Amino acid sequence: MEANAVRAAIGQVLATIAPEVALDALDPAAPLRDQVDLDSMDFLNFIVGLHERLQVDIPEADYARLVSLGDLVDYLVAKRPG
């Protein structure tokens, strides 16, 4: 799956949790939780939403690797089949 499709899916899931956030306004290298003001429960819901939308297992051990938007895109592209 290409990065643009993953990024679009991230934007769709993020919109369900923080509808006021514009994905294009986010710095892809900055910590996502800080930019969007996600608490731990919102972040967990976000991860679950990504899992459901993209059918990618995201183990809790990997959460610490998913800091920025860029990290998320890279991780999900690598993990997503096809």
ChimeraX attribute file (.defattr): number of C-alpha atoms within 10 A of each C-alpha:
attribute: neighborCount
match mode: 1-to-1
recipient: residues
	/A:1	13
	/A:2	13
	/A:3	16
	/A:4	11
	/A:5	13
	/A:6	21
	/A:7	19
	/A:8	13
	/A:9	17
	/A:10	22
	/A:11	19
	/A:12	17
	/A:13	21
	/A:14	23
	/A:15	15
	/A:16	12
	/A:17	16
	/A:18	16
	/A:19	12
	/A:20	10
	/A:21	15
	/A:22	12
	/A:23	18
	/A:24	8
	/A:25	8
	/A:26	15
	/A:27	13
	/A:28	16
	/A:29	11
	/A:30	14
	/A:31	17
	/A:32	20
	/A:33	16
	/A:34	11
	/A:35	14
	/A:36	17
	/A:37	13
	/A:38	16
	/A:39	11
	/A:40	10
	/A:41	9
	/A:42	15
	/A:43	18
	/A:44	14
	/A:45	17
	/A:46	20
	/A:47	23
	/A:48	17
	/A:49	19
	/A:50	23
	/A:51	16
	/A:52	12
	/A:53	14
	/A:54	19
	/A:55	14
	/A:56	18
	/A:57	14
	/A:58	16
	/A:59	9
	/A:60	10
	/A:61	7
	/A:62	9
	/A:63	13
	/A:64	7
	/A:65	11
	/A:66	19
	/A:67	16
	/A:68	19
	/A:69	22
	/A:70	18
	/A:71	17
	/A:72	22
	/A:73	22
	/A:74	16
	/A:75	18
	/A:76	25
	/A:77	20
	/A:78	14
	/A:79	15
	/A:80	14
	/A:81	10
	/A:82	7
